């Protein structure tokens, strides 16, 4: 069985840096973290339907309590102050855990599981097998090119498939794993330990490849907006709206591109990556979580742009304005965003009280 084939199968080599990594990460907490949302003080359960959320433009999370005629939103610091919770109290730790969890989910309710990002560092969202394949191919090609003396980083899926299907590449894969085993201080017979380690990294990088695909969809939105700007049949007002969205899209894409360049540079030297397994995985997860928070929020908008009819002017105007709001909130300076919201005549809801 070749090393290339072995990478695609379940392995039980006893070599898993993630086990030690997760245990050491959990050890940083003063006590084991709760696995589900639960409280001891009856204050948190005096009524059904309580949720914990983050609000756009607000720094602190809120506890949202539905009442008969209104909804009450209580900021976490206010709850902690009123209940006189101390850092070592179970309910304080629960609120602290929820606050961190809300970086990965939109809302939490009583009994909901705490995201795995908080408990073990692993992603709570799913990826497709094709993303794992891309990551495996990428790392394998890094090994093969390292063996030839000029390590090359390839991230384009089509190019990776072409290279991996090359008969010359297939001949070099086993030799690459053997050479890397020796470079890492193993014997030639320990090749499978390297295979397992590469598989571990492939699983981590697969999430980055999934996010790279989302990023490419965002870039396609920019291309569509550019088409709208150039379309002569749209009036000046529509063109100006599209231009505003295009400028903000440019900022967004530049920001996302920087993060992908950063992680590609960090993982571009395969021997260094494999020698520093734990620190590299922690770095990958940090970038992954930051990108996921920012890119996965595009899901609904991306779907609307993909299904957009360029003959439906009303639909174009609606999705353009929605995209502008989405981008302005994230990429306009705070003062400019305040002016935007005022110009859009945003009104505060009279059905909610904030504590």
C-alpha positions as CSV (number, residue, x, y, z in Angstrom):
1,X,0.0,0.0,0.0
2,X,1.4,3.4,-1.0
3,X,1.6,6.4,1.4
4,X,-0.7,8.3,-0.9
5,X,-3.4,5.6,-0.5
6,X,-2.8,5.3,3.2
7,X,-3.6,9.0,3.7
8,X,-7.1,8.5,2.5
9,X,-7.9,5.7,5.0
10,X,-8.6,5.6,8.7
11,X,-5.3,5.3,10.6
12,X,-4.4,4.1,14.1
13,X,-0.7,4.7,14.5
14,X,-0.9,6.0,18.1
15,X,0.6,9.3,16.9
16,X,-1.9,12.1,17.3
17,X,-0.6,15.6,18.3
18,X,-4.1,16.9,18.7
19,X,-4.7,14.7,21.7
20,X,-2.0,16.4,23.7
21,X,-2.9,19.7,22.2
22,X,-6.6,19.5,23.3
23,X,-5.6,18.3,26.8
24,X,-3.1,21.1,27.3
25,X,-5.6,23.7,26.0
26,X,-8.3,22.4,28.5
27,X,-5.7,22.6,31.3
28,X,-5.4,26.4,30.9
29,X,-8.9,26.8,32.4
30,X,-9.3,27.0,36.2
31,X,-11.9,24.2,36.1
32,X,-13.5,22.0,33.4
33,X,-15.8,24.2,31.2
34,X,-19.6,23.4,31.1
35,X,-20.6,21.4,28.1
36,X,-24.2,22.8,27.9
37,X,-25.9,26.1,28.9
38,X,-27.2,25.8,32.4
39,X,-27.4,27.9,35.6
40,X,-27.9,27.4,39.3
41,X,-29.5,30.7,40.1
42,X,-33.3,30.6,39.3
43,X,-33.0,34.1,38.0
44,X,-31.9,32.6,34.6
45,X,-34.8,30.2,34.4
46,X,-37.8,32.1,35.8
47,X,-39.4,32.1,32.4
48,X,-39.2,30.1,29.2
49,X,-37.6,31.2,25.9
50,X,-34.6,33.1,27.4
51,X,-31.8,33.5,24.8
52,X,-28.3,34.8,25.0
53,X,-27.2,36.9,22.0
54,X,-24.8,39.5,20.6
55,X,-26.1,42.6,19.0
56,X,-24.6,44.5,16.1
57,X,-22.8,47.6,17.4
58,X,-22.8,46.5,21.0
59,X,-19.7,45.3,22.9
60,X,-21.4,43.2,25.6
61,X,-23.6,40.1,25.0
62,X,-27.2,40.3,26.2
63,X,-29.7,38.0,28.0
64,X,-33.0,38.4,26.1
65,X,-36.1,37.7,28.2
66,X,-39.5,37.5,26.5
67,X,-42.3,39.1,28.6
68,X,-46.0,39.3,27.9
69,X,-45.9,42.8,26.3
70,X,-42.3,43.4,25.6
71,X,-38.8,41.9,25.4
72,X,-36.1,42.8,28.0
73,X,-32.5,42.7,27.0
74,X,-30.0,42.5,29.9
75,X,-26.3,43.1,29.3
76,X,-24.0,40.6,30.9
77,X,-22.1,43.1,33.1
78,X,-25.4,44.4,34.5
79,X,-26.6,40.8,35.3
80,X,-23.2,40.1,37.0
81,X,-23.5,43.3,39.0
82,X,-27.1,42.8,40.1
83,X,-26.5,39.2,41.1
84,X,-23.1,40.0,42.7
85,X,-21.5,37.1,40.9
86,X,-17.8,36.5,41.7
87,X,-15.2,35.1,39.2
88,X,-15.2,31.7,40.8
89,X,-19.0,31.3,40.8
90,X,-20.5,28.7,38.5
91,X,-22.9,31.2,37.0
92,X,-20.2,33.7,36.3
93,X,-18.1,31.1,34.6
94,X,-21.2,30.1,32.6
95,X,-21.8,33.7,31.4
96,X,-18.1,34.0,30.6
97,X,-18.3,30.7,28.6
98,X,-21.5,31.9,26.7
99,X,-19.8,35.2,25.9
100,X,-16.9,33.4,24.3
101,X,-19.3,31.0,22.6
102,X,-21.2,33.8,20.9
103,X,-18.2,34.5,18.8
104,X,-19.0,31.2,17.0
105,X,-22.9,31.0,17.1
106,X,-25.6,33.6,16.8
107,X,-27.5,32.7,19.9
108,X,-27.7,30.2,22.7
109,X,-30.6,28.9,24.8
110,X,-30.9,26.8,27.9
111,X,-29.6,23.3,27.3
112,X,-27.8,24.2,24.1
113,X,-24.3,22.6,23.7
114,X,-21.3,24.8,24.1
115,X,-19.4,25.1,20.7
116,X,-16.5,22.7,20.3
117,X,-14.3,25.7,19.5
118,X,-14.5,26.6,23.2
119,X,-14.3,23.0,24.6
120,X,-11.6,21.4,22.4
121,X,-10.6,24.0,19.7
122,X,-12.1,21.9,16.9
123,X,-14.5,23.6,14.5
124,X,-18.2,23.1,15.1
125,X,-19.2,23.7,11.5
126,X,-19.0,21.0,8.8
127,X,-16.9,20.8,5.7
128,X,-17.1,18.6,2.6
129,X,-14.8,15.8,1.7
130,X,-13.6,17.7,-1.3
131,X,-12.0,20.3,1.1
132,X,-10.1,17.5,2.9
133,X,-9.0,16.2,-0.5
134,X,-7.7,19.6,-1.5
135,X,-5.8,19.9,1.8
136,X,-4.3,16.4,1.4
137,X,-3.2,17.2,-2.2
138,X,-1.7,20.5,-1.1
139,X,0.4,19.0,1.6
140,X,1.5,16.1,-0.5
141,X,2.6,18.4,-3.3
142,X,4.6,20.4,-0.7
143,X,6.4,17.2,0.3
144,X,7.1,16.2,-3.2
145,X,8.4,19.6,-4.2
146,X,10.5,19.8,-1.0
147,X,12.1,16.5,-2.0
148,X,13.1,18.1,-5.3
149,X,14.8,21.0,-3.5
150,X,12.3,23.7,-4.4
151,X,9.2,23.6,-2.2
152,X,6.1,24.9,-3.9
153,X,2.8,25.9,-2.4
154,X,-0.2,25.2,-4.7
155,X,-3.8,26.2,-3.5
156,X,-5.7,26.1,-6.8
157,X,-7.8,22.9,-6.7
158,X,-7.6,22.2,-10.5
159,X,-3.9,22.6,-10.5
160,X,-3.6,20.3,-7.5
161,X,-5.6,17.6,-9.2
162,X,-3.6,17.9,-12.4
163,X,-0.3,17.6,-10.5
164,X,-1.5,14.7,-8.3
165,X,-2.6,12.8,-11.5
166,X,0.9,13.2,-13.0
167,X,2.6,9.8,-13.1
168,X,5.9,11.4,-12.2
169,X,4.3,12.9,-9.0
170,X,2.8,9.5,-8.0
171,X,6.3,7.9,-8.2
172,X,7.7,10.5,-5.9
173,X,5.1,10.4,-3.1
174,X,6.5,7.4,-1.2
175,X,10.1,8.7,-1.4
176,X,8.9,12.1,-0.1
177,X,7.3,10.5,3.0
178,X,10.4,8.5,3.7
179,X,12.7,11.5,3.3
180,X,10.5,13.6,5.5
181,X,10.5,10.9,8.2
182,X,14.3,11.0,8.3
183,X,14.3,14.8,8.3
184,X,12.0,14.7,11.4
185,X,14.3,12.3,13.2
186,X,12.5,9.1,12.5
187,X,13.8,6.0,10.8
188,X,12.8,5.0,7.3
189,X,10.4,2.5,8.8
190,X,8.5,5.2,10.6
191,X,7.1,6.6,7.4
192,X,3.5,6.0,8.6
193,X,4.0,8.4,11.5
194,X,4.6,11.1,8.9
195,X,1.5,10.0,7.0
196,X,-0.6,10.3,10.2
197,X,0.9,13.7,11.0
198,X,0.2,15.0,7.5
199,X,-3.4,13.6,7.7
200,X,-3.8,15.5,11.0
201,X,-2.7,18.8,9.3
202,X,-4.8,18.1,6.3
203,X,-7.9,17.9,8.6
204,X,-7.0,21.3,10.0
205,X,-6.2,22.9,6.7
206,X,-9.4,21.5,5.1
207,X,-11.4,24.1,7.0
208,X,-9.2,26.9,5.6
209,X,-9.8,25.4,2.1
210,X,-13.6,25.5,2.8
211,X,-13.3,29.1,3.8
212,X,-11.2,29.8,0.7
213,X,-14.1,28.6,-1.4
214,X,-16.5,31.0,0.4
215,X,-14.0,33.8,-0.3
216,X,-14.0,33.0,-4.0
217,X,-17.8,33.3,-4.0
218,X,-17.4,36.8,-2.4
219,X,-15.0,37.7,-5.2
220,X,-17.6,36.5,-7.7
221,X,-20.1,39.0,-6.1
222,X,-17.6,41.7,-6.8
223,X,-17.4,40.7,-10.5
224,X,-21.2,40.8,-10.7
225,X,-21.4,44.2,-9.1
226,X,-18.7,45.4,-11.6
227,X,-21.0,44.1,-14.4
228,X,-23.9,46.2,-13.0
229,X,-21.8,49.3,-12.9
230,X,-20.9,48.8,-16.6
231,X,-24.4,48.1,-17.7
232,X,-25.7,51.2,-19.5
233,X,-29.3,50.3,-19.0
234,X,-29.2,51.1,-15.2
235,X,-29.7,54.8,-14.2
236,X,-27.2,57.0,-12.4
237,X,-28.7,56.3,-8.9
238,X,-28.4,52.5,-9.4
239,X,-24.9,52.9,-10.8
240,X,-23.8,55.0,-7.8
241,X,-25.2,52.4,-5.3
242,X,-23.4,49.7,-7.1
243,X,-20.2,51.7,-7.1
244,X,-20.5,52.2,-3.3
245,X,-20.9,48.5,-2.8
246,X,-18.0,47.8,-5.2
247,X,-15.7,50.1,-3.2
248,X,-16.6,48.4,0.1
249,X,-16.2,45.0,-1.5
250,X,-12.7,45.9,-2.5
251,X,-11.9,46.7,1.1
252,X,-13.4,43.4,2.3
253,X,-11.6,41.3,-0.3
254,X,-8.3,43.0,0.5
255,X,-8.8,42.2,4.2
256,X,-9.7,38.6,3.6
257,X,-6.8,38.2,1.1
258,X,-4.4,39.3,3.8
259,X,-5.5,36.6,6.2
260,X,-5.2,33.9,3.5
261,X,-1.8,35.1,2.6
262,X,-0.8,35.1,6.2
263,X,-1.8,31.5,6.8
264,X,-0.4,30.3,3.4
265,X,3.0,31.9,4.4
266,X,2.9,30.3,7.8
267,X,2.2,26.9,6.5
268,X,4.4,27.2,3.3
269,X,7.5,25.4,4.7
270,X,6.4,21.8,5.3
271,X,9.3,20.6,7.4
272,X,9.0,23.5,9.8
273,X,5.2,23.0,10.0
274,X,5.6,19.3,10.9
275,X,8.4,20.0,13.4
276,X,6.2,22.5,15.3
277,X,2.9,20.6,15.2
278,X,1.1,22.0,18.2
279,X,1.9,25.6,17.7
280,X,1.1,25.4,14.0
281,X,-2.3,23.8,14.7
282,X,-3.1,26.5,17.2
283,X,-2.2,29.2,14.7
284,X,-4.4,27.5,12.0
285,X,-7.3,27.4,14.3
286,X,-7.0,31.0,15.4
287,X,-7.0,32.2,11.7
288,X,-9.8,29.7,10.9
289,X,-12.0,31.0,13.7
290,X,-11.5,34.6,12.7
291,X,-12.1,33.9,9.0
292,X,-15.2,31.8,9.8
293,X,-16.8,34.5,11.9
294,X,-16.3,36.9,9.0
295,X,-16.9,34.8,5.9
296,X,-19.7,32.4,7.0
297,X,-21.8,35.5,7.6
298,X,-21.9,35.9,3.8
299,X,-23.9,32.7,3.3
300,X,-27.4,34.3,2.8
301,X,-26.1,37.2,0.7
302,X,-24.0,35.0,-1.5
303,X,-27.0,32.8,-2.2
304,X,-29.0,35.9,-3.2
305,X,-26.4,37.2,-5.6
306,X,-25.9,33.7,-7.1
307,X,-29.7,33.5,-7.9
308,X,-30.0,37.1,-8.8
309,X,-31.9,37.9,-12.1
310,X,-30.2,40.7,-13.9
311,X,-33.4,41.6,-15.6
312,X,-35.2,42.2,-12.2
313,X,-34.3,45.8,-11.3
314,X,-36.2,45.8,-8.0
315,X,-34.4,42.6,-6.9
316,X,-31.1,44.1,-7.9
317,X,-31.8,47.3,-5.9
318,X,-32.8,45.3,-2.8
319,X,-29.8,43.0,-2.8
320,X,-27.5,45.9,-3.5
321,X,-28.8,47.9,-0.5
322,X,-28.7,44.8,1.7
323,X,-25.1,44.2,0.7
324,X,-24.2,47.9,1.3
325,X,-25.7,47.7,4.9
326,X,-23.8,44.4,5.5
327,X,-20.5,45.9,4.3
328,X,-20.9,49.3,5.8
329,X,-21.4,47.8,9.3
330,X,-18.1,45.9,8.9
331,X,-15.9,48.1,6.8
332,X,-17.0,51.7,7.2
333,X,-15.5,53.8,10.1
334,X,-17.9,54.1,13.0
335,X,-18.7,57.7,12.3
336,X,-19.5,57.1,8.7
337,X,-21.7,54.1,9.6
338,X,-23.7,56.2,12.1
339,X,-24.4,58.7,9.3
340,X,-25.4,55.8,7.0
341,X,-27.9,54.4,9.5
342,X,-29.4,57.9,10.1
343,X,-29.8,58.4,6.3
344,X,-31.6,55.1,6.1
345,X,-34.0,56.3,8.8
346,X,-33.4,53.4,11.1
347,X,-35.8,53.5,14.0
348,X,-35.4,52.0,17.4
349,X,-38.0,49.3,18.4
350,X,-40.5,50.4,20.9
351,X,-41.2,46.8,22.0
352,X,-37.8,46.3,23.7
353,X,-36.3,47.6,26.9
354,X,-32.6,47.5,27.5
355,X,-31.1,47.0,31.0
